[in-house]
Amino acid sequence: MSVRSFELETGGIFLAGSLYLPGGKKAVRYLTVVICHGIPSGITSPGDPGYPALAEQVSRQGFLAVHFNFRGCGNSGGNFDILGWTEDLNAVIDYLWKLPEVDHSRLVLLGFSGGAAVSIYVAARDQRMSAVVTGACPAGFAPFTDAGNLSGSLKYFRSIGIIQDEKYPPSPECWLEGFKQVSPIRDIARIAPRPLLLVHGSHDDVVNPDDSRRLFEKAREPKRLVIIDGAGHRLRLNGRAMAEVIAWLDSLDAIGLLDHFECLN
């Protein structure tokens, strides 16, 4: 396995990321998994290896894994904006689309929590995505869509460092509107006929498992819902959850996504 860093720009904001390429044959186009992190909690867990460890795990299964930071997070610039995150993901997809190692027919989004919501929003509008995996995806952002919570939300995001500019956002009302536009429950049916996997922990105390059940009911085939008994919110740290994701990716890789689409039509 080899790791290659990249940096790209969207709307004047620089994003940082890395490609995790499997070792082995050269001139191969890989099933590519784009990992989309969630909204940071501001809590540091001792021993947490972070998303790079997940990208390495995915790559060691023979897939090209992509890890990047949304604006306001990690080594990327800018300030947190959920609608801006959709622009970031679009920019990453545009970048990957030009790489010779990426198989255009096998481009999968793997999103967690807020990153899962962004993944659904983008995939619903961009047919380049071949499949979607969500971990602990909210059906919507109800706590953030209430104007009465606006000042508290901004204060919280500043306190954890993902909004750093004192005068940001220039229009708090437009910033708030983004949480209404990124609505998984409204967009989930548009993923079909591309395969969809929803994974949630039964003991998630951040996003209720019923959110994934509601999304599953609204989604169209082919779809699968897996509730991991006893698991909490951070599914990337749960071995059973990630084993389900890897097995599902293996199944897509084995049958070939284009063949899968032909069977559905």
C-alpha positions in Angstrom: 0.0 0.0 0.0 1.1 3.5 -0.8 -0.2 6.9 0.4 -0.3 10.0 -1.7 -1.3 13.4 -0.4 -3.3 15.9 -2.4 -4.6 19.4 -2.1 -7.3 21.1 -4.1 -9.2 24.3 -4.1 -12.9 25.1 -4.3 -14.4 28.5 -4.0 -11.1 29.9 -2.6 -10.9 27.2 0.1 -8.1 24.7 0.1 -8.9 21.1 1.0 -6.4 18.5 2.1 -6.6 14.8 1.6 -4.8 11.5 0.9 -5.1 8.6 -1.5 -4.5 5.1 -0.1 -3.5 2.9 -3.0 -3.4 -0.9 -2.7 -0.1 -2.5 -3.7 0.2 -5.0 -6.4 -0.5 -4.7 -10.1 0.2 -1.5 -12.0 -2.2 0.2 -14.5 -5.2 -1.1 -12.6 -8.4 0.9 -12.1 -9.7 0.3 -8.6 -13.0 0.3 -6.9 -12.7 3.6 -5.1 -14.1 4.4 -1.7 -14.4 8.1 -0.7 -14.6 8.4 3.1 -16.6 11.3 4.4 -16.2 12.2 8.0 -18.9 13.5 10.3 -19.2 16.8 12.1 -16.5 16.8 14.8 -17.6 16.5 18.4 -14.7 18.4 19.9 -14.0 15.4 22.1 -10.6 13.7 21.8 -10.7 10.0 22.6 -7.3 8.5 23.7 -6.2 5.8 21.3 -8.5 6.8 18.5 -6.5 6.4 15.3 -8.8 8.6 13.3 -10.1 8.3 9.8 -6.7 7.7 8.2 -6.6 4.3 10.0 -10.0 3.5 8.4 -8.7 4.5 5.0 -5.7 2.2 5.5 -8.0 -0.7 6.5 -10.2 -0.2 3.4 -7.1 0.0 1.1 -5.7 -3.2 2.5 -8.8 -5.0 1.2 -7.8 -4.1 -2.3 -9.7 -0.8 -2.8 -8.5 2.7 -3.4 -9.5 4.6 -0.3 -9.7 8.4 -0.2 -9.7 10.4 3.0 -10.0 14.2 3.1 -11.1 16.9 5.5 -14.2 19.0 4.8 -13.8 22.8 5.2 -13.2 23.9 8.7 -11.8 20.5 9.8 -8.3 19.0 10.0 -5.8 20.4 7.6 -8.4 22.0 5.3 -9.1 25.7 5.3 -12.4 27.6 5.7 -15.2 27.4 8.2 -17.8 24.8 8.8 -20.8 25.1 6.5 -22.9 22.0 5.7 -23.9 23.2 2.3 -20.3 24.1 1.7 -19.4 20.5 2.5 -21.4 19.3 -0.5 -19.3 21.6 -2.6 -16.2 20.1 -1.1 -17.3 16.6 -1.9 -18.1 17.6 -5.5 -14.6 19.0 -5.8 -13.0 15.8 -4.5 -15.1 13.7 -7.0 -14.1 16.0 -9.8 -10.4 15.5 -8.8 -10.8 11.7 -8.6 -12.6 11.5 -11.9 -9.3 12.6 -13.7 -7.1 10.0 -12.0 -6.1 6.9 -14.0 -6.4 4.6 -11.0 -10.1 5.3 -10.4 -12.6 3.0 -12.0 -15.5 5.3 -13.0 -18.0 2.5 -12.8 -17.1 1.7 -9.2 -17.0 4.9 -7.2 -18.5 4.5 -3.7 -19.2 7.0 -1.0 -18.7 5.9 2.6 -20.1 8.6 4.9 -20.5 8.9 8.6 -23.1 10.9 10.5 -23.1 14.5 9.0 -20.7 13.2 6.2 -23.3 10.5 5.4 -26.0 13.2 5.0 -23.7 15.1 2.6 -23.0 11.8 0.7 -26.7 11.3 0.1 -27.2 14.9 -1.0 -24.3 14.7 -3.5 -25.1 11.2 -4.8 -28.8 12.1 -5.3 -27.6 14.8 -7.8 -24.6 13.2 -9.3 -24.8 9.9 -11.2 -21.1 9.4 -11.1 -21.5 7.8 -7.7 -21.9 4.1 -8.2 -23.0 3.2 -4.6 -23.5 4.7 -1.2 -22.7 3.5 2.4 -24.0 5.4 5.4 -23.0 5.0 9.0 -25.2 6.6 11.7 -26.9 8.9 9.1 -29.4 11.4 10.4 -32.7 11.7 8.6 -32.3 15.5 8.9 -30.8 18.3 10.9 -33.8 19.3 12.9 -31.8 20.7 15.9 -30.0 23.1 13.6 -32.9 24.2 11.4 -34.6 26.1 14.2 -33.7 29.8 14.0 -34.0 30.0 17.8 -31.0 27.7 18.1 -28.8 29.7 15.6 -26.7 31.6 18.1 -26.2 28.6 20.2 -25.2 26.5 17.2 -22.6 29.0 16.0 -21.2 29.4 19.5 -20.8 25.6 19.8 -19.1 25.3 16.4 -16.7 28.1 17.3 -15.9 26.5 20.6 -14.7 23.3 18.9 -12.7 25.2 16.4 -14.5 24.4 13.1 -15.7 28.0 12.7 -12.7 30.2 13.3 -13.4 33.5 11.6 -15.1 36.0 13.9 -17.3 37.5 11.2 -18.3 34.1 9.7 -20.9 33.3 8.5 -21.6 36.6 6.6 -25.3 35.6 6.5 -26.3 33.5 9.5 -29.7 32.9 7.9 -28.2 31.5 4.7 -25.8 29.4 6.7 -28.8 28.0 8.7 -30.7 27.4 5.4 -28.1 24.9 4.4 -29.2 22.5 7.1 -32.7 22.5 5.6 -31.4 21.8 2.1 -29.2 18.9 3.1 -32.1 16.5 3.9 -31.3 12.8 3.6 -35.0 11.8 4.1 -36.0 13.9 1.1 -33.1 12.7 -1.2 -32.7 9.0 -0.2 -35.0 7.6 -2.8 -32.9 9.2 -5.6 -30.0 6.9 -4.8 -31.7 3.9 -6.6 -31.0 2.0 -8.8 -27.5 2.3 -7.3 -26.9 0.0 -4.3 -27.3 1.5 -0.8 -26.1 0.2 2.6 -27.2 1.8 5.8 -25.5 0.8 9.0 -26.4 2.1 12.5 -25.6 1.2 16.1 -28.5 0.1 18.3 -27.1 2.2 21.2 -26.3 5.4 19.2 -26.8 8.3 21.6 -26.1 11.0 19.0 -28.3 9.9 16.1 -31.3 7.8 16.9 -31.2 4.4 15.1 -34.8 5.1 14.0 -33.4 7.7 11.6 -31.7 4.9 9.6 -34.9 2.9 9.8 -36.9 5.8 8.4 -34.3 6.3 5.6 -34.5 2.6 4.7 -38.3 2.7 4.4 -38.0 5.7 2.2 -35.2 4.3 0.0 -35.8 2.2 -3.1 -34.1 -1.1 -4.0 -31.4 -2.3 -4.0 -31.0 -1.4 -0.3 -29.8 -3.0 2.9 -30.1 -2.0 6.6 -27.8 -3.3 9.3 -28.3 -2.5 12.9 -25.2 -3.4 15.0 -26.4 -4.6 18.4 -24.7 -2.7 21.2 -22.8 -0.3 19.0 -22.7 3.4 19.6 -22.2 6.4 17.3 -18.6 6.0 16.2 -19.1 3.0 13.9 -15.7 3.4 12.2 -14.2 2.1 15.5 -16.6 -0.9 15.7 -15.2 -4.0 14.2 -18.5 -5.6 13.4 -19.8 -2.5 11.6 -16.7 -2.2 9.5 -16.7 -5.9 8.7 -20.3 -5.5 7.3 -19.1 -2.5 5.2 -16.0 -4.4 3.9 -18.1 -7.5 3.1 -20.6 -5.4 1.2 -17.9 -3.7 -0.8 -16.4 -7.1 -1.6 -19.8 -8.2 -2.9 -20.0 -5.1 -5.2 -16.4 -5.7 -6.4 -17.2 -9.4 -7.1 -20.3 -9.0 -9.2 -19.3 -5.8 -10.9 -21.5 -2.7 -10.5 -22.2 -2.3 -14.2 -23.5 -5.9 -14.3 -25.5 -5.2 -11.2 -27.2 -2.2 -12.9 -28.0 -4.3 -16.0 -29.7 -6.9 -13.8 -31.9 -4.3 -12.3 -33.0 -2.8 -15.6 
